Amino acid sequence: MVSQIYSSDNNLVSSSTVFANPTYNAIGAVTSAQLALDPASQIPGISLIRSYDNRLRLTGETDTNDQLSPLYNYSGGWPRSRV
């Protein structure tokens, strides 16, 4: 289990709040969370938001840093089922 995260200049970013304030959908999958909260300011190093379709399949994720600059963005979909 990860208990500490360091920045690129080797400063401790977080020693206990690696994954905080998660929200979940109806089946218990994470829909949003904050990672690497700064212990002093409580500002997250990374915030993530996941989207799901009406069948609760993952369709996208957006990760941002504390400046709200996009770090990662994924969007996709599932093929329609043939009936």
N, C-alpha and C positions, 0 to 999 in steps of 0.2 A: 504494500500500500504506500502511496506517495504521502509523505508527511511534510516535506519541505520543497520549496521551489525557489530557484535562484535566477536572477536576471543575467543578461549577457556580461555585465561587468562584475559578476560574482557577488552581488549584494543579495541578502536574504529577502525574498519577496513575501513569503508566507511560511509560517511554521505550523499553523493549525487549521486555517480556513482555506483549504485547497478547493473545496466545492461547496458553495453556499447558496442559499435562497432558491433551491430548485422548485419548479412547478411541474406538475405531471398531468397527463391526459387520463382518460377513463380506464385505460388498460395499464397504467403505471409507467408509461414511457415519459422520459424527460422532455418537456416542451421549452423550458428556458432554465438557465442557471448562470451563476457567476463563479469564475475560477480565479484563484490566487488573489483573494482580497488583501489589500494592504492593511495590516493590523491597526495602524494609526488613523488613516483616513477612511477606511472601509470602502475604498474605490477598487473595483475589480480590475485585475490585469486583463482578463478576457471575459466577455459576456457572450453567451450563445443563445440562439433562438432556433428551434426546430419546428418545421411545419409537417402536417400529416394530412392525408386525404380522408374522405368520409369513411373509409374502411380502416383507418388508423395505421396506414402504411406511411413510412417516412418519405416525404417528397422534397425536403429541402432543409438546409441549415445555413445560418449566417453567424459568423463569429466576428466580434469587433473588439478593439482594444479600448483603453480608458479614454482615448480621444475620439471614440466612435468612428474610427477609421476601419473599413472592412479588412479583415485578415484572411477570411475564407468565406466563400459563398458557393453553395451547391443547390441546384434545383433540378428536379427530374420528375418523372412520373412513371406510372405503371401502364402497360398496354391494356386497352379495354378488353374485357373478357368476351369471348364469342359465345352467344347463347343459341 
